[in-house]
Amino acid sequence: MCLQLPQAHCSKSIQAALQCLLQVHISYLEIYNETGYDLLNPEREVQMLEDLPKVAIMEDEESNIHMRNLSIHRANNEEEALNLVRFLHVQHYIRKLACCS
């Protein structure tokens, strides 16, 4: 016996299942002069790169990379992800102005 479902129904069911399984988390790290900086830390007012939290980058015995003090931000939808990207652009602009003035 073969059961055929309309394609639209299958597509919606698959989309619903994927939404339940998929989570997006965003981090952004800059490495400058062998020091890592967390660029997505909204808890600090940043004027210079050195004002950002420093991130420790470590490698374990199995060659896995671990980062301590790197913030992770969940984006529940496209708008939240874009807001994080906009935050990055604003912070970059502020640091650029502070550097050159």
C-alpha atoms as one frame of an Amber mdcrd trajectory, in Angstrom:
protein
   0.000   0.000   0.000   1.348   3.398  -0.916   0.217   6.618   0.712   0.742
   9.792  -1.218   0.481  13.160   0.497   0.127  16.426  -1.366   3.506  18.084
  -1.879   2.427  21.261  -0.052   1.485  19.208   3.022   4.828  17.368   2.969
   6.722  20.612   2.553   4.948  22.220   5.529   5.515  19.123   7.657   9.208
  19.048   6.804   9.521  22.787   7.468   7.835  22.392  10.842  10.140  19.501
  11.766  13.230  21.452  10.718  12.172  24.488  12.749  12.043  22.288  15.813
  15.490  20.851  15.172  17.430  23.887  13.996  18.963  26.438  16.340  21.301
  29.186  15.209  23.920  30.643  17.537  26.259  33.438  16.506  29.683  34.435
  17.815  32.231  36.751  16.281  35.910  36.632  17.103  38.710  38.895  15.939
  42.324  37.894  16.369  44.701  40.848  16.434  48.381  40.611  17.424  47.844
  37.038  18.672  45.026  38.121  21.015  41.383  37.118  20.492  38.594  39.641
  21.083  34.848  39.000  21.386  33.231  41.442  18.957  29.636  40.550  19.876
  29.619  41.478  23.536  26.778  43.984  23.964  27.427  44.396  27.706  30.338
  46.788  27.247  30.627  50.202  25.690  33.516  49.941  23.293  35.774  52.705
  22.077  38.898  50.695  21.318  39.593  47.080  20.433  41.319  46.668  23.788
  38.013  47.488  25.557  36.526  44.226  24.299  36.661  41.002  26.321  39.765
  38.959  25.555  39.129  35.400  24.380  41.454  32.565  25.372  41.950  30.072
  22.549  43.057  26.618  23.636  43.649  23.258  22.002  43.053  20.003  23.852
  44.959  16.728  23.537  42.638  15.618  20.701  43.353  18.797  18.692  39.897
  20.252  19.380  39.804  24.038  19.650  38.063  25.622  22.658  37.426  29.302
  23.279  36.980  30.734  26.746  35.127  34.033  27.258  33.546  34.089  23.779
  29.883  35.079  23.943  27.314  33.004  22.077  24.073  34.616  20.949  21.021
  32.662  19.884  19.190  34.032  16.849  15.606  32.805  16.880  14.863  34.327
  13.501  16.404  36.220  10.616  15.702  39.610  12.199  17.630  38.746  15.374
  20.577  37.515  13.310  20.573  40.716  11.243  20.416  42.827  14.418  23.606
  41.122  15.629  25.284  41.893  12.297  24.150  45.521  12.545  25.552  45.670
  16.075  28.900  44.487  14.667  28.878  47.211  12.022  28.081  49.935  14.565
  30.812  48.731  16.937  33.321  48.616  14.069  32.397  52.184  13.058  32.751
  53.447  16.654  36.170  51.794  17.035  37.271  53.201  13.676  36.272  56.750
  14.690  37.963  56.433  18.090  41.128  55.119  16.478  41.412  57.950  13.960
  40.428  60.922  16.109
